[in-house]
Amino acid sequence: MRADGPEPLVGGNSNVPVRYGDRVHRLAGPWTPTVHRYLRHLRARGVDLVPEPFGFDDEGREVLAFLPGLVPAYPLPEVVWTDAFLMRAATVLRRLHDASADLDLTVGVWQQAAREPVEVVSVNDFAPYNLVLDGEQITGVIDLDQASPGPRVRDVAHLAYRLVPLTAPGNVDGRATAADERGRRLRLLADAYGGPDPGAVLAAVGPLLEEVAAHADRAGRPDHGALYRRDAEALSTAAPRVLRAAD
């Protein structure tokens, strides 16, 4: 295949990206100009982990810089389950949040509605499958089109759900981990981010999973909705022990 493509890329959910050389072309929406403004703002604040936006092509697709590296897929590689990676991911999330804090949120259209309290731009899907790796290092963050104004804790809760993990024992996207170990890793994540405390993070995971489950139902994926609800139910049972271990 020629270096200038086109080359379909793995991932992107329903928005399959296509690579042409050092650029990626993706389906755009009414929110895309706002997301591009967000990306430019982050990069201007020194967060060069996000792709540089280059507007739109002749077919109306957004054009972004291609970020080379490995994007983890399920089953997640061992490097993603290390304490070091957990802390790196939390630190990267904090950088994105802090850099977005002074973005003017009164203009533009977002794909997802704003959520209270509005503190930063929430990524709304900050997870291993949207990170780019070079060995053990996180070198990029992609697929930020779901971003919208919201609270910090929602993204921290989503990262905790994926990486502590806070999934049900039967969820193959997670890892069978004792409650005490989950508590230890939850504390590690919260400390690496710099707050909120583990209790606030745990309290945010259940409502997040219910919201994601409802979205899956509307998208015609009741199997995914059922999975998220099983995770939420399992967490409600395990939460007291996880929290005790995190204290």
NORGI-V568349 format. One record per pair of residues at least 4 apart in sequence whose C-alpha atoms are under 6 Angstrom apart, sorted by the first residue. I is the first residue (numbers start at 0). J is the second residue. Records with the same first field share a line. If there is no record, write none. Layout:
BEGIN
I=J / J
END
This chain:
BEGIN
2=20
3=19 / 20
4=19
5=18 / 19
6=17 / 18
7=17
8=16 / 17
11=15
16=24 / 25
17=23 / 24
18=22 / 23
21=65
22=63 / 64 / 65
23=62 / 63 / 65
24=60 / 61 / 62
25=60 / 61
26=60
27=31 / 60 / 61
30=108 / 109 / 110
33=107
35=52
41=46 / 98
42=46 / 47
44=98
48=138 / 139 / 140
49=139 / 140
50=63 / 64
51=63 / 64
52=63
53=62 / 63
54=61 / 62
55=59 / 60 / 61 / 62
56=60
68=131 / 132 / 133
69=131 / 132
70=128 / 130 / 131
71=75 / 128
72=128
79=84
86=188 / 191
89=191 / 192
90=192
93=192
96=119
99=119 / 120
100=119
109=147
110=145
111=147
113=147 / 148 / 149
114=149
115=149
116=149 / 150
117=148 / 149 / 150
118=149 / 150
119=148 / 149
120=147 / 148 / 149
121=146 / 147 / 148 / 149
122=146
123=145 / 146 / 154
126=158
129=140 / 141
130=139 / 140
131=137 / 138 / 139
132=136 / 137 / 138
152=156
156=200 / 203 / 204
158=162
159=163
160=164 / 165
163=181 / 184 / 185
164=173
166=173 / 230
167=230 / 233
168=175
178=241
179=241 / 244
181=185
182=241 / 242 / 244 / 245
183=245
186=245
189=193 / 194
205=231
208=212 / 227
212=224 / 227
215=220 / 224
216=220 / 221 / 224
234=238
238=242
END
